[in-house]
Amino acid sequence: MTVDQSHDELHAQAKRREVTLVPGALVNLLEYDLESLTAFCQLLGEKRFRAVQLFRWMHQRGCANFDDMSDLAKSLRQKLKGVAKVVSMEVVSQHMSSDGTIKWLFDVGGGNVIESVFIPEDDRSTLCISTQAGCAMGCRFCSTGHQGFSRNLTTAEIIGQLWFAEHFLRKHLQRDDRVISNAVMMGMGEPLQNYAALIPALRMMLDDHAYGLSRRRVTVSTSGLIKKIDALGLDCPVALAVSLHAPNNALRDNLVPLNMKHPLEELMPACVNYLAHAPRDFITFEYCMLDAVNDSDEQARELVQLVKHHGHSVTWCKFNLIPFNPFPASGLHRSKPERIQAFAKILSDAGLTTTVRKTRGDDIDAACGQLAGDVVDRTRVAIRIARQRSVGIHSSPTAASTNAKI
């Protein structure tokens, strides 16, 4: 999928699901949202209510064995065994952090391993979901970006992470009710670059016959694919988080290379426009705090001016400051705690809602920006990253750290 597809093309891809019966092949039903599963059941001569029953067995109960789906007609169960399956990915490893965070590595074939992370908190339990094997965006501070990119995940591979985690956790925690309350597309990959597979997965997360998550509690994070932000607002509006990480184009070009194609003059209006469809009345800006790169008082004030310039007030967005989680290949360092607090105070004093993200799961490399998995790179990432690192990081035209390099 290209970056520059039209809204009509994106909408068509979000709606179009291939529903076929191929002799000798078993279709993975995790690939289908309820609309597509209904079409599949109709191919078998079954009515919609059978699709609803099947959908509930798979997603609400985590059942993968058609023989155990007791209220389905025996004739339908026999049909399904000949044409379909319910299969998630193989779990390569599971790591449990001292703070309760759990990281799973899933084998998605072809030498590619992806990661998902469960993050329990007092008021919510969040699953961080991957949408690609690797990532082609090449952001400087992201371990996934340094791994390169292999391929998009299928819808079944995206929703399969939630399917596995939810039902594993119910058994692990000995609970019958839903465990995961929030889902964030913040794992490996750029979610909006895998738009056609993402939208049906989001619909399953929201569907009351499946996971029944609130739109406010499902978040898509993007580095700034403008047309796809617009399309998401029309096709499946959920909470939006944007990886900003810099207050000006000069710095963001180097930290988030996509900015060279979609600069802040395009990105910020797209974020404001998304508010008309968003389930929340704000957009979240993610800002990774990098020592002596993007964490000065001047840069904080520059962010305030950026927000004021593009909105009628400062209440249309909130900032989530993320202490950088180091990994060896980055060459970057985390901002000091007192620097992060000073930066946050400037934003807060200007009226911006600002939070500092707690670091979770860093003892198992499951913290934000650390997910790397293991992918077969097809993008010559080593060359691209080396080229980026040879370029000076310019914090702002007038900043004292104009010539700082990382």
C-alpha positions as CSV (number, residue, x, y, z in Angstrom):
1,M,0.0,0.0,0.0
2,T,1.4,3.4,-1.0
3,V,1.5,6.5,1.1
4,D,-0.4,8.5,-1.5
5,Q,-3.6,6.5,-2.1
6,S,-6.8,8.5,-2.5
7,H,-9.5,8.6,0.2
8,D,-11.8,6.5,-2.1
9,E,-9.1,3.9,-2.6
10,L,-8.5,3.6,1.1
11,H,-12.2,3.4,1.9
12,A,-12.7,0.7,-0.7
13,Q,-9.8,-1.3,0.7
14,A,-11.3,-1.0,4.2
15,K,-14.6,-2.3,3.0
16,R,-13.4,-5.0,0.6
17,R,-12.7,-8.4,2.2
18,E,-12.1,-11.4,0.0
19,V,-14.6,-14.1,1.1
20,T,-14.1,-17.3,-0.9
21,L,-14.1,-21.0,-0.6
22,V,-11.0,-22.6,-2.0
23,P,-11.0,-26.3,-2.4
24,G,-8.5,-28.0,-0.2
25,A,-7.6,-24.7,1.7
26,L,-8.7,-23.8,5.2
27,V,-9.7,-20.1,5.7
28,N,-8.5,-18.6,9.1
29,L,-11.8,-17.1,10.4
30,L,-9.8,-14.6,12.6
31,E,-9.3,-12.8,9.3
32,Y,-13.0,-11.8,9.1
33,D,-15.0,-9.1,10.9
34,L,-18.7,-9.8,11.5
35,E,-19.8,-8.5,8.1
36,S,-17.3,-10.7,6.3
37,L,-18.0,-13.7,8.5
38,T,-21.7,-13.3,7.6
39,A,-20.8,-13.4,3.9
40,F,-18.7,-16.5,4.5
41,C,-21.5,-18.3,6.3
42,Q,-23.8,-17.3,3.4
43,L,-21.5,-19.1,1.1
44,L,-22.1,-22.2,3.2
45,G,-25.9,-21.7,3.0
46,E,-26.2,-20.4,6.5
47,K,-28.0,-17.3,7.9
48,R,-26.6,-14.3,9.7
49,F,-27.4,-15.5,13.2
50,R,-25.1,-18.4,12.7
51,A,-22.3,-16.0,11.9
52,V,-23.0,-14.1,15.1
53,Q,-22.9,-17.4,17.1
54,L,-19.6,-18.4,15.5
55,F,-18.2,-14.9,16.0
56,R,-19.0,-15.0,19.7
57,W,-17.5,-18.5,20.2
58,M,-14.3,-17.4,18.6
59,H,-13.8,-14.0,20.2
60,Q,-15.8,-13.9,23.4
61,R,-15.0,-17.4,24.5
62,G,-11.7,-17.9,22.7
63,C,-12.9,-21.2,21.2
64,A,-10.9,-22.6,18.3
65,N,-12.5,-26.1,18.1
66,F,-15.7,-26.2,16.1
67,D,-16.8,-29.4,17.9
68,D,-16.9,-27.4,21.1
69,M,-19.3,-24.8,19.7
70,S,-22.3,-26.6,21.1
71,D,-25.2,-24.3,19.9
72,L,-24.1,-24.5,16.3
73,A,-25.9,-27.1,14.2
74,K,-23.8,-30.3,13.7
75,S,-24.2,-29.9,10.0
76,L,-22.5,-26.5,10.2
77,R,-19.8,-27.7,12.4
78,Q,-19.0,-30.4,9.9
79,K,-19.0,-27.9,7.0
80,L,-16.6,-25.6,9.0
81,K,-14.1,-28.4,9.7
82,G,-13.7,-28.9,5.9
83,V,-13.2,-25.2,4.9
84,A,-12.1,-23.2,7.9
85,K,-9.9,-22.9,11.0
86,V,-9.3,-20.6,14.0
87,V,-5.6,-20.2,14.5
88,S,-3.4,-17.5,16.2
89,M,0.4,-17.3,15.8
90,E,2.8,-19.6,17.5
91,V,4.2,-18.2,20.8
92,V,8.0,-18.2,20.6
93,S,8.5,-16.9,24.1
94,Q,6.8,-15.2,27.0
95,H,8.5,-12.7,29.4
96,M,7.0,-11.5,32.6
97,S,8.3,-8.2,34.2
98,S,8.6,-7.6,37.9
99,D,5.9,-4.8,37.4
100,G,3.3,-7.3,35.9
101,T,4.0,-6.4,32.3
102,I,4.0,-9.4,30.0
103,K,5.7,-9.6,26.6
104,W,4.9,-12.2,24.0
105,L,6.9,-13.0,20.8
106,F,4.9,-14.5,18.0
107,D,6.2,-16.3,15.0
108,V,4.5,-15.0,11.8
109,G,6.6,-17.1,9.4
110,G,9.3,-16.3,6.9
111,G,11.8,-15.7,9.7
112,N,9.8,-12.9,11.2
113,V,8.9,-12.6,14.9
114,I,6.6,-9.8,16.3
115,E,6.0,-8.6,19.8
116,S,2.9,-7.7,21.9
117,V,2.9,-6.3,25.4
118,F,0.3,-6.5,28.2
119,I,0.4,-3.6,30.6
120,P,-1.7,-3.9,33.8
121,E,-2.5,-0.7,35.8
122,D,-4.9,0.2,38.6
123,D,-7.6,1.6,36.4
124,R,-7.0,-0.2,33.1
125,S,-5.3,-3.2,31.4
126,T,-3.7,-2.4,28.1
127,L,-2.5,-4.5,25.2
128,C,0.1,-3.0,22.9
129,I,-0.4,-4.6,19.5
130,S,1.9,-4.8,16.4
131,T,0.6,-4.2,12.9
132,Q,3.7,-4.9,10.8
133,A,6.7,-7.2,10.9
134,G,9.2,-4.4,11.4
135,C,8.7,-0.8,10.3
136,A,9.7,1.2,7.3
137,M,9.4,4.6,8.9
138,G,13.0,4.7,10.2
139,C,12.4,6.9,13.3
140,R,15.7,7.5,15.1
141,F,14.6,6.6,18.6
142,C,12.6,3.4,17.8
143,S,14.2,0.0,18.1
144,T,11.7,-1.5,15.6
145,G,12.8,1.1,13.0
146,H,16.4,-0.1,13.4
147,Q,15.2,-3.7,12.6
148,G,13.9,-2.7,9.2
149,F,10.7,-3.8,7.5
150,S,9.6,-7.2,6.2
151,R,5.8,-7.1,5.6
152,N,2.4,-6.1,6.7
153,L,0.6,-8.3,9.1
154,T,-2.8,-9.8,8.1
155,T,-6.0,-9.0,9.9
156,A,-5.8,-12.4,11.6
157,E,-2.3,-11.7,12.8
158,I,-3.3,-8.3,14.2
159,I,-6.5,-9.4,16.0
160,G,-4.8,-12.7,16.9
161,Q,-2.6,-10.9,19.3
162,L,-5.7,-9.7,21.2
163,W,-7.4,-13.1,20.8
164,F,-4.5,-14.9,22.4
165,A,-3.7,-12.4,25.1
166,E,-7.3,-12.0,26.3
167,H,-8.0,-15.7,26.7
168,F,-4.5,-16.5,28.0
169,L,-4.9,-13.9,30.7
170,R,-8.4,-15.1,31.7
171,K,-6.9,-18.5,32.5
172,H,-3.7,-17.1,34.0
173,L,-5.6,-14.7,36.3
174,Q,-8.5,-17.1,36.9
175,R,-11.1,-14.6,35.7
176,D,-14.3,-15.2,33.7
177,D,-14.8,-11.5,32.8
178,R,-12.9,-9.4,30.2
179,V,-9.3,-8.6,31.2
180,I,-8.1,-6.2,28.5
181,S,-9.9,-2.9,28.6
182,N,-7.6,-0.9,26.3
183,A,-5.9,-1.7,23.0
184,V,-3.2,0.5,21.5
185,M,-1.7,0.1,18.0
186,M,1.7,1.1,19.3
187,G,3.7,-2.1,18.8
188,M,5.9,-2.9,15.9
189,G,5.0,-1.0,12.7
190,E,3.2,2.0,11.3
191,P,-0.5,1.0,11.7
192,L,-1.9,3.3,9.0
193,Q,0.6,1.9,6.4
194,N,-1.3,-1.4,6.8
195,Y,-4.7,0.2,6.5
196,A,-6.6,-2.5,4.7
197,A,-5.8,-5.1,7.4
198,L,-6.1,-2.7,10.3
199,I,-9.7,-1.5,9.8
200,P,-11.3,-5.0,10.1
201,A,-9.2,-5.7,13.2
202,L,-10.3,-2.4,14.8
203,R,-14.0,-3.3,14.0
204,M,-13.6,-6.6,15.8
205,M,-12.1,-4.9,18.8
206,L,-15.1,-2.6,19.0
207,D,-17.8,-5.2,18.1
208,D,-20.1,-6.1,21.1
209,H,-20.2,-9.6,19.8
210,A,-16.4,-9.8,20.1
211,Y,-14.4,-7.7,22.5
212,G,-16.7,-4.8,23.0
213,L,-14.0,-2.2,23.6
214,S,-15.0,1.5,23.7
215,R,-13.8,3.7,20.8
216,R,-12.2,5.9,23.4
217,R,-10.1,2.9,24.6
218,V,-8.8,1.8,21.3
219,T,-5.9,4.0,20.0
220,V,-4.1,4.1,16.7
221,S,-0.7,5.7,16.8
222,T,0.8,7.1,13.6
223,S,3.9,9.0,12.6
224,G,1.8,11.2,10.3
225,L,0.3,9.6,7.2
226,I,-2.1,12.5,6.3
227,K,-4.6,10.9,3.9
228,K,-4.9,7.9,6.1
229,I,-5.6,10.0,9.2
230,D,-8.5,11.5,7.2
231,A,-9.7,8.1,6.0
232,L,-9.6,6.6,9.6
233,G,-11.9,9.4,10.7
234,L,-14.5,8.2,8.1
235,D,-14.0,4.4,8.3
236,C,-13.4,3.6,11.9
237,P,-12.8,6.6,14.2
238,V,-11.0,5.7,17.3
239,A,-8.6,7.6,19.6
240,L,-5.6,9.0,17.7
241,A,-2.1,9.4,18.9
242,V,0.5,11.1,16.8
243,S,4.3,10.7,17.1
244,L,5.4,14.3,17.1
245,H,8.8,14.3,18.9
246,A,9.9,17.7,17.7
247,P,8.6,21.3,17.6
248,N,9.9,22.2,14.1
249,N,10.4,20.7,10.7
250,A,14.2,20.9,10.8
251,L,14.5,18.6,13.8
252,R,11.5,16.4,13.0
253,D,12.9,15.7,9.5
254,N,15.8,13.9,11.2
255,L,13.9,12.2,14.0
256,V,10.8,11.2,12.0
257,P,11.9,11.0,8.3
258,L,8.2,10.9,7.1
259,N,8.1,14.6,8.1
260,M,10.1,15.4,4.9
261,K,7.0,14.2,2.9
262,H,4.3,15.4,5.3
263,P,5.7,18.4,7.3
264,L,4.1,20.0,10.3
265,E,2.2,22.4,8.1
266,E,0.2,19.4,6.8
267,L,0.2,17.2,9.8
268,M,-1.2,19.6,12.4
269,P,-4.3,20.6,10.3
270,A,-5.0,16.9,9.7
271,C,-5.0,16.3,13.4
272,V,-7.4,19.2,14.0
273,N,-9.7,17.9,11.3
274,Y,-9.8,14.5,12.9
275,L,-11.4,15.9,16.0
276,A,-14.7,16.1,14.1
277,H,-14.8,12.3,14.1
278,A,-12.7,11.4,17.1
279,P,-14.4,9.7,20.2
280,R,-12.4,12.1,22.4
281,D,-12.2,15.9,22.2
282,F,-8.4,15.9,21.9
283,I,-5.6,14.4,20.0
284,T,-2.6,12.9,21.9
285,F,0.9,13.9,20.8
286,E,3.6,11.5,21.8
287,Y,6.9,13.2,22.5
288,C,10.0,11.0,23.2
289,M,12.4,12.9,25.5
290,L,15.9,12.8,24.1
291,D,18.7,14.4,26.1
292,A,20.1,17.6,24.5
293,V,18.1,16.9,21.3
294,N,14.5,18.0,21.8
295,D,14.2,18.7,25.5
296,S,15.1,22.4,26.0
297,D,13.0,25.1,27.5
298,E,13.0,26.9,24.1
299,Q,11.7,23.8,22.4
300,A,8.9,23.5,24.9
301,R,7.9,27.1,24.2
302,E,8.1,26.3,20.5
303,L,5.6,23.5,21.0
304,V,3.2,25.8,22.7
305,Q,3.3,28.2,19.8
306,L,2.9,25.3,17.3
307,V,-0.3,24.2,19.1
308,K,-1.7,27.7,19.4
309,H,-1.0,28.5,15.7
310,H,-3.1,25.5,14.5
311,G,-5.9,25.5,17.1
312,H,-8.4,28.0,18.5
313,S,-7.0,27.1,22.0
314,V,-4.5,24.7,23.6
315,T,-7.2,22.3,24.7
316,W,-7.5,20.4,21.4
317,C,-4.5,18.2,22.2
318,K,-2.6,16.7,25.1
319,F,1.1,15.8,25.3
320,N,2.4,12.5,26.5
321,L,6.1,12.9,27.3
322,I,7.9,9.6,27.0
323,P,11.3,9.1,28.7
324,F,13.4,7.5,26.0
325,N,14.1,3.8,26.5
326,P,17.7,3.4,25.3
327,F,18.9,0.6,23.0
328,P,22.5,0.2,21.9
329,A,22.1,1.0,18.2
330,S,20.4,4.4,18.8
331,G,23.3,6.5,20.0
332,L,20.7,8.5,22.0
333,H,20.2,9.1,25.7
334,R,17.2,9.7,27.9
335,S,16.5,13.2,29.2
336,K,17.2,13.6,32.9
337,P,14.1,13.5,35.2
338,E,14.5,17.1,36.2
339,R,14.7,18.2,32.6
340,I,11.6,16.3,31.7
341,Q,9.7,17.9,34.6
342,A,10.9,21.3,33.7
343,F,9.8,20.7,30.1
344,A,6.4,19.4,31.3
345,K,5.9,22.5,33.5
346,I,6.3,24.9,30.6
347,L,3.6,23.0,28.7
348,S,1.3,22.8,31.7
349,D,1.7,26.4,32.6
350,A,0.7,27.3,29.1
351,G,-2.6,25.4,29.6
352,L,-1.6,22.2,27.7
353,T,-2.7,18.9,29.3
354,T,0.6,17.1,29.9
355,T,1.5,13.7,31.3
356,V,4.8,11.9,31.7
357,R,4.5,8.2,30.8
358,K,5.7,5.8,33.4
359,T,8.3,3.4,32.2
360,R,6.9,-0.1,32.2
361,G,8.5,-3.5,31.3
362,D,12.0,-2.1,30.6
363,D,13.5,-5.1,32.4
364,I,12.2,-7.3,29.7
365,D,12.7,-4.8,26.8
366,A,9.0,-4.2,26.6
367,A,9.0,-0.5,27.2
368,C,7.9,2.1,24.6
369,G,10.3,2.2,21.7
370,Q,12.0,-1.1,22.6
371,L,10.0,-3.6,20.7
372,A,12.2,-5.1,18.0
373,G,11.2,-8.7,17.5
374,D,13.2,-10.3,14.7
375,V,12.4,-9.5,11.1
376,V,13.9,-10.2,7.7
377,D,14.6,-6.6,6.5
378,R,13.8,-5.8,2.9
379,T,14.5,-2.0,3.2
380,R,18.3,-1.6,3.5
381,V,17.7,-0.1,7.0
382,A,21.4,-0.1,8.0
383,I,22.3,2.2,5.1
384,R,19.4,4.5,5.8
385,I,20.1,4.8,9.5
386,A,23.8,5.4,8.9
387,R,22.9,8.2,6.5
388,Q,20.6,9.8,9.1
389,R,23.2,9.6,11.8
390,S,25.7,11.5,9.7
391,V,23.3,14.5,9.6
392,G,23.4,17.1,12.4
393,I,20.3,17.4,14.6
394,H,19.1,21.0,14.6
395,S,16.8,21.7,17.5
396,S,15.7,25.1,16.2
397,P,17.1,27.9,14.1
398,T,18.0,30.0,17.1
399,A,18.7,27.4,19.8
400,A,22.1,27.3,21.5
401,S,22.3,23.5,20.6
402,T,21.9,24.1,16.9
403,N,25.0,22.0,16.1
404,A,24.3,19.2,18.5
405,K,24.6,15.8,16.8
406,I,23.5,12.3,17.7
